[in-house]
Amino acid sequence: MLTKTDITRDSAIKRFELCFDLSWKLLKHYAAHESIICNSPRACMKAGFQFHLIDDDLGWLNMIEDRNKSVHIYDEALAEEVFQTLSNHLERFQKLISQYQKSVSEI
């Protein structure tokens, strides 16, 4: 495990932003395959919940808030706040990948 520094914290937050963006776009693609159009992260999260790709809709909605915060982090306290949530978000990303793979294998 790396020692936590400003650089490792900021790198982890940036990776979270990338994973979040890929996740909602994956949900958007999946929804389009199911003839549902969603053009925002929030709408795609709702579609993902509807298709049982995600099961923690409140957690994913909180993730949207953290993503929005992370784009404009100019404050060390806010960076620390977002960083502290990342382990919970990692679990959600992993569940999404698992559910997506399971769903695609059934097609």
N, C-alpha and C positions, 0 to 999 in steps of 0.2 A: 504494500500500500504506500502511496506517495504521501509525503509530508504535506499538509495543507498550507499553501502559501496563497498570496493574492493571485499569482499566475495560475496555480492549479484550480483555485476556486473559479476564476473567470473562465478558464478553459472548460470546466465542467458545466458552467452555465451556458456557454456557447454551444456545447455539444447537446445540452438539453433543448436549446432553441432549434437546432437542426433536426433532432429526433422528433420533436413536437410537430414541426412543419411537415416532415415526411409522414408522420402518423395521420395527421388530418387529411393529407392528400391521398394516402392509401385508402382511408375511409371514403373520401370523395370518389375515387375510382371504383371502389366496391359498390357504392350506392348507385353510381351510374350504370354499372353492370346489372343492377337490380331495378333499373328504370326510375331511380330516384335522383333528383338533382339537388345538390347542396353546394353552395358557393362560399360558405364561411366555416371556420372551425367549429363554431357552436352548432350550426345546422348539421355538419357532418358527424359531430359527436352524438347528436340525437339519433341520426341514422344508424351509427355504429351500435348504439344501445338497442335500437329497434331490431337490428340484425344479430344481436347477441355476440357481437365482436368485442364489445366492452360491457362490463357489468357494474362499474362504479361510476355512474353518470355524474354524481356530485364531485368525485375526485377528479374526473376529466374536466369538469367546469372550473374547478380550482386551478387546474393546470393551465387553462386558458388565461386566467388572471395572472399566474406566475409568468407565463410567456409574455404577456403584455407588459408586465413590470420589468422583465429582463431586457427588453429592447431599449429601455430608457434608464438604465442603471447608471446614475451619477453619484450615488450615495453608498458608502461602505455598509451602512446598516441595512439598506435594502438588498444589497448584494448578498450579505450574510443570511438575510431572511429567505431569499430565493434558494440559496445554496442548501439550507437546512431541509428543504422540501424535496430535494432531488432523489433521495433514496426511495421515497414513496412513489415518485413518478416513474422511476426505473421499473418497479414492480408492475405498474400499469402498462408500460411499453412492452414488457415481456409477456404479459397476459394477452395483449393485443396480437402480438406476433404468433403466439400459440393458437389463439382462436382463429386467426386469419388462415394459418396453415391448415388447421383442421377443416375449416370451412371450404377452402379451395380443393383440398384432397377429396371432398365429397362431391364435387362438381363433375 
